[in-house]
């Protein structure tokens, strides 16, 4: 805490090898999933959990890169997104993860 914006990293773990940083520049990653060979990440709060605007996050496509610019926003402005799954050319992202009764899932076409 406070989970500094841009400080999250994704590690590549291969059995029998030392883990390596695969991507950097992310913030508050709560979910990862592959769609084929493409990796996607969910950030619960793009500007960090202490942002006075609340936990507004995104779904991002992640690229193997250590430059700090290793992702592309696929869907932004999401209220407290948390997880992601894929089916039939779309991403399904859970939102409202911080609400005890009002969370939901949205469909994001990947077209």
PASEBA-1860 file (N, C-alpha, C; in nm, 3 decimals):
! residues 111
1> XXXXXXXX> 0.085/-0.116/0.000/0.000/0.000/0.000/0.089/0.123/0.000 ~ 0.066/0.224/-0.078/-0.054/0.260/-0.152/-0.054/0.211/-0.297 ~ 0.030/0.116/-0.333/0.031/0.063/-0.469/0.054/0.176/-0.570 ~ 0.175/0.214/-0.586/0.215/0.327/-0.668/0.176/0.305/-0.814 ~ 0.112/0.404/-0.878/0.076/0.390/-1.020/0.199/0.356/-1.105 ~ 0.183/0.257/-1.190/0.289/0.213/-1.279/0.389/0.116/-1.219 ~ 0.372/0.081/-1.091/0.472/-0.003/-1.024/0.443/-0.153/-1.032 ~ 0.328/-0.193/-1.082/0.298/-0.337/-1.093/0.379/-0.400/-1.204
9> XXXXXXXX> 0.416/-0.526/-1.181/0.491/-0.600/-1.281/0.426/-0.736/-1.302 ~ 0.442/-0.787/-1.422/0.399/-0.924/-1.452/0.525/-1.006/-1.470 ~ 0.531/-1.117/-1.397/0.647/-1.205/-1.400/0.619/-1.327/-1.486 ~ 0.720/-1.371/-1.558/0.712/-1.496/-1.634/0.783/-1.602/-1.551 ~ 0.711/-1.710/-1.522/0.765/-1.818/-1.440/0.769/-1.944/-1.524 ~ 0.888/-1.996/-1.545/0.909/-2.121/-1.619/0.972/-2.219/-1.522 ~ 0.910/-2.338/-1.504/0.967/-2.435/-1.410/1.115/-2.462/-1.439 ~ 1.195/-2.460/-1.334/1.337/-2.487/-1.346/1.421/-2.366/-1.384
17> XXXXXXXX> 1.358/-2.248/-1.404/1.430/-2.126/-1.441/1.398/-2.015/-1.341 ~ 1.485/-1.917/-1.336/1.462/-1.801/-1.251/1.349/-1.716/-1.310 ~ 1.252/-1.675/-1.229/1.145/-1.588/-1.280/1.202/-1.458/-1.338 ~ 1.140/-1.408/-1.444/1.183/-1.284/-1.507/1.064/-1.189/-1.521 ~ 1.092/-1.060/-1.520/0.987/-0.960/-1.540/0.948/-0.963/-1.688 ~ 0.820/-0.979/-1.715/0.770/-0.990/-1.852/0.711/-0.858/-1.900 ~ 0.648/-0.782/-1.809/0.590/-0.652/-1.844/0.588/-0.563/-1.720 ~ 0.600/-0.432/-1.743/0.599/-0.333/-1.635/0.504/-0.220/-1.672
25> XXXXXXXX> 0.492/-0.124/-1.581/0.415/-0.003/-1.609/0.267/-0.015/-1.580 ~ 0.226/-0.120/-1.514/0.085/-0.141/-1.481/0.056/-0.096/-1.338 ~ -0.074/-0.085/-1.305/-0.115/-0.038/-1.173/-0.227/-0.124/-1.118 ~ -0.212/-0.173/-0.996/-0.318/-0.246/-0.926/-0.381/-0.357/-1.011 ~ -0.297/-0.446/-1.063/-0.347/-0.558/-1.144/-0.419/-0.657/-1.053 ~ -0.543/-0.690/-1.091/-0.622/-0.786/-1.013/-0.654/-0.912/-1.091 ~ -0.638/-0.907/-1.222/-0.669/-1.026/-1.301/-0.585/-1.033/-1.426 ~ -0.550/-1.156/-1.465/-0.476/-1.182/-1.588/-0.543/-1.299/-1.658
33> XXXXXXXX> -0.544/-1.295/-1.790/-0.596/-1.408/-1.867/-0.543/-1.401/-2.009 ~ -0.521/-1.518/-2.067/-0.482/-1.525/-2.207/-0.605/-1.547/-2.293 ~ -0.605/-1.484/-2.408/-0.702/-1.511/-2.514/-0.617/-1.557/-2.631 ~ -0.605/-1.687/-2.650/-0.506/-1.739/-2.743/-0.369/-1.711/-2.687 ~ -0.285/-1.644/-2.766/-0.150/-1.610/-2.719/-0.141/-1.466/-2.670 ~ -0.254/-1.395/-2.666/-0.256/-1.257/-2.622/-0.291/-1.249/-2.474 ~ -0.209/-1.175/-2.398/-0.232/-1.160/-2.255/-0.306/-1.030/-2.227 ~ -0.405/-1.039/-2.138/-0.483/-0.924/-2.096/-0.474/-0.911/-1.944
41> XXXXXXXX> -0.478/-0.787/-1.897/-0.474/-0.760/-1.753/-0.589/-0.665/-1.716 ~ -0.639/-0.683/-1.596/-0.739/-0.591/-1.541/-0.671/-0.510/-1.431 ~ -0.688/-0.379/-1.437/-0.640/-0.289/-1.332/-0.762/-0.237/-1.258 ~ -0.769/-0.260/-1.128/-0.885/-0.215/-1.051/-0.888/-0.063/-1.038 ~ -0.771/0.001/-1.040/-0.763/0.147/-1.026/-0.643/0.198/-1.105 ~ -0.668/0.257/-1.221/-0.560/0.303/-1.307/-0.470/0.407/-1.241 ~ -0.526/0.490/-1.155/-0.448/0.596/-1.090/-0.410/0.560/-0.947 ~ -0.433/0.436/-0.907/-0.400/0.391/-0.772/-0.521/0.392/-0.681
49> XXXXXXXX> -0.514/0.314/-0.576/-0.627/0.299/-0.485/-0.655/0.422/-0.400 ~ -0.560/0.515/-0.396/-0.583/0.636/-0.318/-0.639/0.750/-0.403 ~ -0.671/0.725/-0.530/-0.728/0.827/-0.617/-0.862/0.874/-0.560 ~ -0.880/1.005/-0.537/-1.007/1.053/-0.482/-1.126/1.029/-0.573 ~ -1.102/1.003/-0.701/-1.210/0.974/-0.795/-1.265/0.833/-0.782 ~ -1.203/0.754/-0.698/-1.249/0.617/-0.675/-1.173/0.516/-0.759 ~ -1.209/0.390/-0.745/-1.138/0.285/-0.819/-1.189/0.274/-0.963 ~ -1.133/0.357/-1.050/-1.168/0.353/-1.192/-1.053/0.284/-1.264
57> XXXXXXXX> -1.084/0.172/-1.327/-0.979/0.091/-1.387/-1.004/0.059/-1.533 ~ -0.935/-0.045/-1.580/-0.939/-0.077/-1.722/-0.904/-0.223/-1.750 ~ -0.940/-0.264/-1.871/-0.893/-0.389/-1.929/-0.786/-0.350/-2.029 ~ -0.670/-0.416/-2.022/-0.557/-0.382/-2.108/-0.499/-0.504/-2.176 ~ -0.455/-0.487/-2.299/-0.375/-0.589/-2.367/-0.232/-0.564/-2.326 ~ -0.162/-0.668/-2.285/-0.027/-0.655/-2.232/0.074/-0.714/-2.330 ~ 0.181/-0.643/-2.350/0.288/-0.685/-2.439/0.415/-0.711/-2.359 ~ 0.498/-0.807/-2.400/0.624/-0.831/-2.328/0.722/-0.718/-2.354
65> XXXXXXXX> 0.742/-0.634/-2.252/0.822/-0.514/-2.270/0.856/-0.458/-2.133 ~ 0.977/-0.416/-2.115/1.016/-0.358/-1.987/1.027/-0.206/-1.994 ~ 0.964/-0.143/-2.094/0.978/0.001/-2.113/0.882/0.083/-2.028 ~ 0.784/0.018/-1.967/0.683/0.092/-1.893/0.563/0.128/-1.980 ~ 0.567/0.095/-2.107/0.456/0.122/-2.198/0.413/-0.010/-2.261 ~ 0.396/-0.109/-2.178/0.373/-0.244/-2.225/0.227/-0.283/-2.234 ~ 0.137/-0.185/-2.239/-0.004/-0.222/-2.246/-0.083/-0.121/-2.329 ~ -0.198/-0.168/-2.378/-0.290/-0.085/-2.457/-0.427/-0.097/-2.393
73> XXXXXXXX> -0.495/0.015/-2.372/-0.628/0.013/-2.312/-0.727/-0.044/-2.413 ~ -0.799/-0.146/-2.371/-0.904/-0.207/-2.451/-1.039/-0.151/-2.407 ~ -1.059/-0.137/-2.277/-1.180/-0.077/-2.221/-1.138/0.002/-2.096 ~ -1.166/0.131/-2.094/-1.128/0.214/-1.981/-1.249/0.273/-1.912 ~ -1.224/0.343/-1.803/-1.332/0.407/-1.728/-1.424/0.310/-1.658 ~ -1.374/0.191/-1.625/-1.455/0.087/-1.561/-1.452/0.104/-1.410 ~ -1.569/0.097/-1.346/-1.574/0.110/-1.201/-1.533/-0.021/-1.135 ~ -1.422/-0.019/-1.065/-1.371/-0.131/-0.986/-1.377/-0.265/-1.061
81> XXXXXXXX> -1.312/-0.272/-1.180/-1.307/-0.401/-1.249/-1.215/-0.496/-1.174 ~ -1.236/-0.627/-1.193/-1.155/-0.719/-1.113/-1.103/-0.839/-1.191 ~ -1.189/-0.908/-1.264/-1.146/-1.028/-1.335/-1.189/-1.023/-1.480 ~ -1.137/-1.118/-1.559/-1.169/-1.123/-1.702/-1.170/-1.268/-1.750 ~ -1.261/-1.295/-1.844/-1.268/-1.424/-1.911/-1.303/-1.396/-2.057 ~ -1.278/-1.492/-2.144/-1.300/-1.473/-2.287/-1.389/-1.582/-2.344 ~ -1.472/-1.540/-2.442/-1.556/-1.635/-2.513/-1.607/-1.569/-2.641 ~ -1.595/-1.641/-2.751/-1.651/-1.598/-2.879/-1.614/-1.455/-2.918
89> XXXXXXXX> -1.486/-1.422/-2.911/-1.439/-1.292/-2.956/-1.471/-1.174/-2.866 ~ -1.505/-1.201/-2.742/-1.535/-1.094/-2.648/-1.469/-1.122/-2.513 ~ -1.442/-1.014/-2.442/-1.395/-1.024/-2.304/-1.514/-0.998/-2.213 ~ -1.520/-1.070/-2.105/-1.623/-1.050/-2.003/-1.550/-1.006/-1.877 ~ -1.579/-0.882/-1.835/-1.507/-0.821/-1.724/-1.603/-0.797/-1.608 ~ -1.562/-0.842/-1.489/-1.643/-0.812/-1.371/-1.615/-0.669/-1.329 ~ -1.721/-0.596/-1.292/-1.707/-0.458/-1.245/-1.783/-0.443/-1.113 ~ -1.753/-0.335/-1.043/-1.817/-0.311/-0.914/-1.769/-0.408/-0.807
97> XXXXXXXX> -1.645/-0.452/-0.818/-1.592/-0.553/-0.727/-1.588/-0.509/-0.581 ~ -1.595/-0.380/-0.556/-1.589/-0.331/-0.418/-1.727/-0.316/-0.355 ~ -1.830/-0.348/-0.432/-1.967/-0.336/-0.382/-2.018/-0.471/-0.333 ~ -2.077/-0.477/-0.215/-2.119/-0.608/-0.162/-2.233/-0.674/-0.240 ~ -2.320/-0.597/-0.307/-2.435/-0.657/-0.374/-2.455/-0.610/-0.517 ~ -2.379/-0.515/-0.564/-2.411/-0.452/-0.692/-2.307/-0.475/-0.802 ~ -2.221/-0.575/-0.788/-2.126/-0.605/-0.893/-2.197/-0.665/-1.013 ~ -2.130/-0.660/-1.129/-2.188/-0.718/-1.249/-2.077/-0.756/-1.346
105> XXXXXXX> -2.117/-0.811/-1.460/-2.021/-0.848/-1.564/-2.063/-0.777/-1.692 ~ -1.964/-0.718/-1.760/-1.993/-0.653/-1.888/-1.921/-0.727/-1.999 ~ -1.975/-0.714/-2.120/-1.916/-0.773/-2.239/-1.839/-0.665/-2.314 ~ -1.714/-0.696/-2.349/-1.630/-0.603/-2.425/-1.592/-0.672/-2.556 ~ -1.651/-0.631/-2.668/-1.612/-0.691/-2.797/-1.465/-0.664/-2.827 ~ -1.395/-0.765/-2.876/-1.253/-0.748/-2.905/-1.227/-0.719/-3.053 ~ -1.332/-0.732/-3.136/-1.332/-0.708/-3.279/-1.209/-0.666/-3.338
END
